[in-house]
Amino acid sequence: MNWLIFLIVLCELFAATSQVFYKKVVDQNGSHHPLIYISDYFRFAIGILKHPLAWAGLGFMVFSTIFWLMALSAGDLSLVFPLGSIQYVLVLVGSKLFLKEKIDSMRLLGTVLIATGIVVISIS
């Protein structure tokens, strides 16, 4: 069970890291500009593909998938999948620490409830 939890946490840590990287990329590539014309979408996509953090995020997501498959091979889907919700907690922490996002009380409460559910499932 400890090995399974380790795999899931590692998987979700890699996935959360990729999400923080992706958000940094889109913020730096003009995500505030409306995407109205097809050329806007191409310009946006090319800007993303040129950014090293986008590729790093993709690499983290590949490793996340590998650890996820390892976790699935080590445990029941009905246990592994809910434990994967730890990513919500990790993304909240990453958003606060690395993106300097403001976390209001309702968002924090929701994340605490998710974390509580994860603990309940993991001890069952």
N, C-alpha and C positions, 0 to 999 in steps of 0.2 A: 504493500500500500504506500509506503514512504517513497519508493522508486516511482510509482505512478504519479504521486503528487509532485515530485521533483520534475518529472517530464512535463507535466501540464504547466507548472509554473514557468519552466524554462521556455516552453512553447509560447505561452502568452506574454512573457517578457519580450521575446523576440518580435511577436506580432504588435505589441504596444509600441515598441521602439520604432517599428516601421511606420506606424500611424503618426507618431510625432514627427518623424522625418518627412512623411508625405505632406503633413500640414505646413511644416516649415517651407517646403518647396513651393506649394501653391501660394502661400503668403508672399514669398519672394518673387513670384512670377506673375504678379498682377491679378490675383483672384478677385480683386475688387472691381475690375473692369467687366462690364456686361459682355456675355458671349452671345452676340446677336447673329452675326453672319458666320457662314461656314469657315471663312478665312480666319475668324477669331478663334475658332476651335482648333484649327491647324496651328496657328501661332502659339496658342496656349500649350498644345501637346508638344510642339517642338521645344518650347522653353523648358518644359518639364523634363523631356528626354535629354536635354543638355546639362541638367543639374546633377552633380555627383551624389547629392543626398537622395535623389529619386532612385538611383541605382543601388545605393546602400540600403534603402528601404526595401527594395525588391529582394536584395540578398538576405536581409533579415527575415522577410516573409518566406523565402525558400527554406531557410533553416527552421522557421516556425512550423512549416508544413511537415518537415521531416520528423520533428519532435512530436507533432500531433499524431502522425501515423504510428510512431513508436508507442505513444500513450494508448491509442486505440487498440494496438495489439496486446497491450498489457492489462487492459481492464474493460469492463462493460461500458458500452456507449451510454447507457442510462446513468452511469456515474461520471464518466469522462466529460461528456458534453456539458452538464451543469457546472462542473468544476472549472471549465474553460471560461466561465463568466468572470473569473479573476481579472480578465483583461479590462473590464470596466473600471476596476479599482486602479489598475496599473496605468491606464490611459488618463484617468483623472489626476493621478500623482504626476505623470509626465507632462500633462497640460499645464499644471500649476508650476512645476519646477523649470521646465525648458521653454514653454511658450508664454509664460507669465500670464496665463488666463485667470480671470477672476472666477472663483468657485463660490456660488451662492449657497445659502443654507439648504434649499430644496434639493439641489444637485448633490450636495454632500450627504443629506439624509437618504436619498435614493441609493447612493453608492454604499452607504453603511448597511442598508437593508439587503443589497445584493451580497455584500461581504458576509452578513449574518446567514443568509441562505447557503452560501458556499460552505461555511463552517458546519451548518446542520447536515448538509449532504455528505461532507467529508467524514463526519463521525458516525454516519449510519452504517 
